[in-house]
Amino acid sequence: MLFSFQCFSELSWKDTWWAIIALLISTGISLYSLIMVARTAKNVQRVSGTSQLAQLRDLIRHLYRNLIVTIAFYEKFNNENDSSQEGHSRYPSESHLLKLKVDGNDFIHMEKYNSVNDKNDDINSRMHEVKLLLRNYDTEIDVALEHMKNKNMSCDVINDDMGNLLFKPFYLTSYILKLMHMIIRAEKLDRGFASRRITITPEDDAINLILTNHLIKLNENISNYIVGSHWKSDLDFGKELPNSVSRSLDMLETGITLKTTREDVLKYYSRTHRSVDKELSDTMDRISENFNDLLNSTYVNENPQYRMFLTKDEWGVEDYPVIIKTDVAIEYGKIHMITCR
């Protein structure tokens, strides 16, 4: 009887300890969950309307660079493969295509607009739509890459893939601009947006984003333009933009009818970069100092369309084709091609 009682006591004591340990673990997990929920709530709170707009602006910039890279590697693909052949032998490095991919969660924060009201419902619905379009864009990138790596895949199939990738950047930008307008109205940021001394409308932002992005690249390559060393354009500058780009640009032009003066672009450039990097804010000064040399450079003399662009007093969306072609010429030499296995 005593033996049975001792065994029962030892077992009960062990069970109690295990119960205490289980309770401590459960309590720890609960506390961790509460901390993570609190952090998530804090992060959601940090995503203000202004910061969401800034991230959407960065997404527009990213999509524009995607367009330039896509045109550049498509041109190189066509130049290094014989379209009359059944398959192809060369394709752009995987890194060029994979860098095009966009994770919508990095740029679009639907949780900020989860509270129930008509404005939030509209914004949330538009955000969801844009995220789906971005996901589809990523899928099309994956498909294009797989097709390009397959040497037996016909150029016709790849042309269809590239048509989708060339169409999407400006197409997506048109949706993003509509979303930006909805956020500005919902957050009553009309005054706040202007008080940042950048531009009044998202359309102005789109123009200036692309113009300043072009000017940055121009500055980085200005010595190549003027001196001509290590510079060779493998592209026909007079060639029309791919049809897919022209169609998406037509869509964008219907929403962007504004123009911006050169002075406005310079102000925009300095204000948006001075706080980030002083060297970047000097870009326009350096371009201005070398402006006459740039106008007399071989590149500009051989491309009268670009000369007209440089000497204009006002710039607008109608200048995108000449800007795109010049940016593609800069990017073309950076495209690395791989031989199919």
ROLO-988915 format. One line per field, with one value per residue (C-alpha): residue number from 1; x, y negated, z. Coordinates in pm, whole numbers. Example, Ala and Ser with C-alpha at 12.3 -4.5 7.8 and 13.67 -1.06 7.14 Angstrom:
! residues 2
pos [1, 2]
X [1230, 1367]
Y [450, 106]
Z [780, 714]
***
This chain:
! residues 341
pos [1, 2, 3, 4, 5, 6, 7, 8, 9, 10, 11, 12, 13, 14, 15, 16, 17, 18, 19, 20, 21, 22, 23, 24, 25, 26, 27, 28, 29, 30, 31, 32, 33, 34, 35, 36, 37, 38, 39, 40, 41, 42, 43, 44, 45, 46, 47, 48, 49, 50, 51, 52, 53, 54, 55, 56, 57, 58, 59, 60, 61, 62, 63, 64, 65, 66, 67, 68, 69, 70, 71, 72, 73, 74, 75, 76, 77, 78, 79, 80, 81, 82, 83, 84, 85, 86, 87, 88, 89, 90, 91, 92, 93, 94, 95, 96, 97, 98, 99, 100, 101, 102, 103, 104, 105, 106, 107, 108, 109, 110, 111, 112, 113, 114, 115, 116, 117, 118, 119, 120, 121, 122, 123, 124, 125, 126, 127, 128, 129, 130, 131, 132, 133, 134, 135, 136, 137, 138, 139, 140, 141, 142, 143, 144, 145, 146, 147, 148, 149, 150, 151, 152, 153, 154, 155, 156, 157, 158, 159, 160, 161, 162, 163, 164, 165, 166, 167, 168, 169, 170, 171, 172, 173, 174, 175, 176, 177, 178, 179, 180, 181, 182, 183, 184, 185, 186, 187, 188, 189, 190, 191, 192, 193, 194, 195, 196, 197, 198, 199, 200, 201, 202, 203, 204, 205, 206, 207, 208, 209, 210, 211, 212, 213, 214, 215, 216, 217, 218, 219, 220, 221, 222, 223, 224, 225, 226, 227, 228, 229, 230, 231, 232, 233, 234, 235, 236, 237, 238, 239, 240, 241, 242, 243, 244, 245, 246, 247, 248, 249, 250, 251, 252, 253, 254, 255, 256, 257, 258, 259, 260, 261, 262, 263, 264, 265, 266, 267, 268, 269, 270, 271, 272, 273, 274, 275, 276, 277, 278, 279, 280, 281, 282, 283, 284, 285, 286, 287, 288, 289, 290, 291, 292, 293, 294, 295, 296, 297, 298, 299, 300, 301, 302, 303, 304, 305, 306, 307, 308, 309, 310, 311, 312, 313, 314, 315, 316, 317, 318, 319, 320, 321, 322, 323, 324, 325, 326, 327, 328, 329, 330, 331, 332, 333, 334, 335, 336, 337, 338, 339, 340, 341]
X [0, 284, 462, 152, 113, 478, 447, 128, 296, 600, 378, 156, 460, 605, 270, 251, 596, 507, 186, 381, 630, 347, 176, 498, 548, 187, 217, 539, 375, 77, 302, 501, 177, 59, 393, 378, 17, 116, 412, 190, -63, 215, 352, 6, -29, 305, 187, 35, -138, 166, 407, 174, 181, 560, 581, 345, 563, 863, 666, 607, 980, 1056, 811, 968, 1313, 1156, 1031, 1375, 1549, 1283, 1312, 1692, 1714, 1439, 1636, 1949, 1762, 1643, 1988, 2162, 1909, 1788, 1408, 1393, 1520, 1288, 1441, 1700, 2052, 2095, 1885, 1933, 2072, 1812, 1907, 1771, 1428, 1410, 1490, 1173, 952, 746, 607, 287, 313, 628, 442, 72, -60, -425, -445, -443, -779, -956, -1198, -1551, -1655, -1728, -1395, -1189, -1388, -1312, -942, -915, -1082, -846, -543, -652, -690, -341, -186, -350, -218, 131, 107, 3, 297, 535, 383, 436, 800, 849, 685, 895, 1213, 1130, 1053, 1374, 1585, 1435, 1636, 1361, 1100, 1006, 1069, 696, 611, 878, 753, 410, 569, 765, 457, 296, 604, 643, 277, 251, 470, 269, -56, 11, 116, -225, -391, -148, -221, -594, -518, -306, -594, -828, -585, -530, -906, -969, -684, -764, -403, -469, -299, -45, 57, 122, 289, 564, 664, 693, 383, 9, -111, 7, 17, 271, 463, 464, 606, 871, 964, 1045, 1216, 1438, 1517, 1630, 1840, 2012, 2113, 2216, 2443, 2596, 2683, 2748, 3117, 3028, 2790, 3034, 3371, 3240, 3485, 3349, 3018, 2851, 2482, 2375, 2020, 1840, 1734, 1485, 1307, 955, 892, 754, 379, 302, 481, 305, -36, 26, 170, -150, -342, -116, -142, -520, -468, -159, -211, -1, 335, 624, 885, 1253, 1279, 1006, 1184, 1510, 1339, 1165, 1493, 1685, 1405, 1353, 1722, 1899, 1803, 1918, 2245, 2409, 2597, 2273, 2137, 2428, 2333, 2150, 2431, 2675, 2446, 2403, 2779, 2826, 2509, 2675, 2920, 2628, 2440, 2748, 2816, 2809, 2515, 2294, 2398, 2306, 1970, 1784, 1480, 1686, 1831, 1476, 1391, 1694, 1623, 1248, 1113, 834, 838, 543, 430, 470, 846, 845, 935, 1258, 1345, 1277, 1493, 1787, 1753, 1740, 2059, 2228, 2097, 2161, 2534, 2466, 2260, 2445, 2348, 2377, 2401, 2119, 2217]
Y [0, -238, -146, -225, -564, -656, -563, -764, -1065, -1048, -1021, -1309, -1526, -1452, -1520, -1851, -1956, -1865, -2062, -2366, -2339, -2310, -2614, -2818, -2723, -2806, -3140, -3217, -3142, -3360, -3648, -3614, -3618, -3930, -4103, -4015, -4136, -4461, -4505, -4438, -4693, -4943, -4884, -4927, -5251, -5370, -5336, -5679, -5797, -6005, -5712, -5490, -5750, -5764, -5387, -5397, -5666, -5437, -5156, -5377, -5447, -5076, -4988, -5247, -5096, -4755, -4884, -5012, -4687, -4479, -4673, -4654, -4277, -4216, -4418, -4224, -3894, -3982, -4102, -3783, -3532, -3451, -3482, -3269, -2969, -2736, -2797, -3034, -3004, -3304, -3456, -3733, -3634, -3517, -3804, -4062, -3902, -3807, -4165, -4274, -4092, -4302, -4188, -4386, -4350, -4563, -4858, -4821, -4808, -4703, -4666, -5043, -5064, -4770, -4978, -4979, -5287, -5362, -5532, -5258, -4988, -5153, -5192, -4836, -4704, -4903, -4790, -4429, -4476, -4626, -4347, -4085, -4262, -4267, -3897, -3823, -4034, -3823, -3505, -3636, -3709, -3349, -3211, -3433, -3323, -2952, -2999, -3192, -2925, -2660, -2673, -2484, -2746, -2942, -3315, -3366, -3235, -3452, -3755, -3699, -3674, -3994, -4174, -4114, -4228, -4542, -4636, -4596, -4875, -5172, -4973, -4911, -5273, -5391, -5181, -5305, -5668, -5606, -5447, -5747, -5981, -5775, -5784, -6159, -6222, -5980, -6113, -6474, -6514, -6758, -7034, -6804, -6662, -7011, -7127, -6873, -7110, -6830, -6833, -6874, -6564, -6205, -6269, -6545, -6302, -6040, -6289, -6417, -6071, -5951, -6274, -6285, -5914, -5983, -6282, -6070, -5816, -6095, -6240, -5900, -5852, -6212, -6160, -5879, -6106, -6395, -6227, -5923, -5687, -5344, -5445, -5267, -5261, -4926, -5048, -5219, -5542, -5622, -5291, -5302, -5178, -4823, -4821, -4695, -4995, -5240, -5095, -5121, -5470, -5574, -5460, -5666, -5975, -5984, -6045, -6263, -6579, -6808, -6951, -7049, -7315, -7235, -7459, -7263, -6935, -7072, -7188, -6852, -6673, -6870, -6850, -6479, -6389, -6648, -6483, -6144, -6218, -6557, -6427, -6343, -6691, -6829, -6630, -6910, -7154, -6917, -6868, -7244, -7298, -7046, -7135, -7294, -7004, -6764, -6943, -6918, -6552, -6285, -6111, -6421, -6524, -6180, -6189, -6513, -6398, -6399, -6742, -6877, -6725, -6879, -7227, -7233, -7466, -7229, -6855, -6619, -6263, -6311, -6321, -5969, -5790, -5986, -5952, -5577, -5523, -5707, -5518, -5189, -5285, -5334, -5003, -4794, -4751, -4623, -4326, -3997, -3718, -3342, -3056, -2805, -2455]
Z [0, 89, -234, -437, -264, -330, -698, -725, -557, -789, -1096, -982, -913, -1259, -1422, -1236, -1360, -1717, -1682, -1554, -1841, -2096, -1939, -1960, -2326, -2406, -2225, -2415, -2749, -2658, -2556, -2880, -3081, -2899, -2966, -3337, -3363, -3192, -3429, -3731, -3608, -3554, -3904, -4054, -3864, -4002, -4363, -4408, -4722, -4810, -4771, -4978, -5256, -5238, -5279, -5577, -5733, -5687, -5851, -6158, -6174, -6143, -6422, -6651, -6597, -6665, -6999, -7098, -7004, -7181, -7508, -7485, -7438, -7696, -7953, -7866, -7885, -8237, -8344, -8230, -8360, -8709, -8715, -9030, -8834, -8644, -8301, -8157, -8016, -7784, -7507, -7245, -6908, -6655, -6424, -6670, -6667, -6300, -6196, -6376, -6127, -5888, -5552, -5507, -5127, -5132, -5280, -5198, -4841, -4852, -4474, -4432, -4609, -4444, -4236, -4375, -4568, -4933, -5005, -4843, -5025, -5358, -5277, -5146, -5458, -5683, -5482, -5515, -5890, -5926, -5717, -5940, -6250, -6099, -6016, -6376, -6496, -6286, -6433, -6786, -6700, -6580, -6895, -7125, -6949, -6983, -7352, -7415, -7247, -7475, -7799, -7984, -7906, -8217, -8237, -8304, -7957, -7798, -7993, -7837, -7490, -7546, -7672, -7332, -7138, -7351, -7311, -6935, -6782, -6915, -6890, -6520, -6474, -6597, -6323, -6059, -6147, -6095, -5758, -5658, -5736, -5517, -5223, -5257, -5247, -4960, -4747, -4843, -4946, -5229, -5036, -4874, -5209, -5343, -5023, -5083, -5361, -5611, -5833, -5793, -5971, -6015, -6390, -6336, -6119, -6395, -6647, -6411, -6282, -6632, -6735, -6427, -6457, -6812, -6702, -6438, -6701, -6936, -6669, -6588, -6956, -7060, -7127, -7367, -7553, -7583, -7622, -7801, -7634, -7543, -7698, -7981, -8061, -8205, -8253, -8537, -8368, -8643, -8592, -8451, -8099, -8076, -8139, -7788, -7636, -7867, -7777, -7403, -7448, -7625, -7317, -7094, -7315, -7274, -6902, -6923, -7122, -6906, -6996, -6775, -6834, -6821, -6515, -6336, -6407, -6273, -5954, -5920, -5968, -5708, -5451, -5485, -5470, -5257, -4930, -5058, -5226, -5280, -5582, -5759, -5698, -5900, -6208, -6384, -6311, -6477, -6777, -6809, -6799, -7080, -7269, -7572, -7602, -7574, -7855, -8075, -7994, -8261, -8097, -8098, -8449, -8578, -8399, -8479, -8280, -7964, -8047, -8075, -7737, -7565, -7697, -7621, -7354, -7254, -7217, -7208, -7266, -7641, -7576, -7428, -7755, -7805, -7435, -7443, -7751, -7594, -7265, -7457, -7643, -7305, -7169, -7478, -7414, -7062, -7179, -7137, -7375, -7311, -7558, -7531, -7425]
***
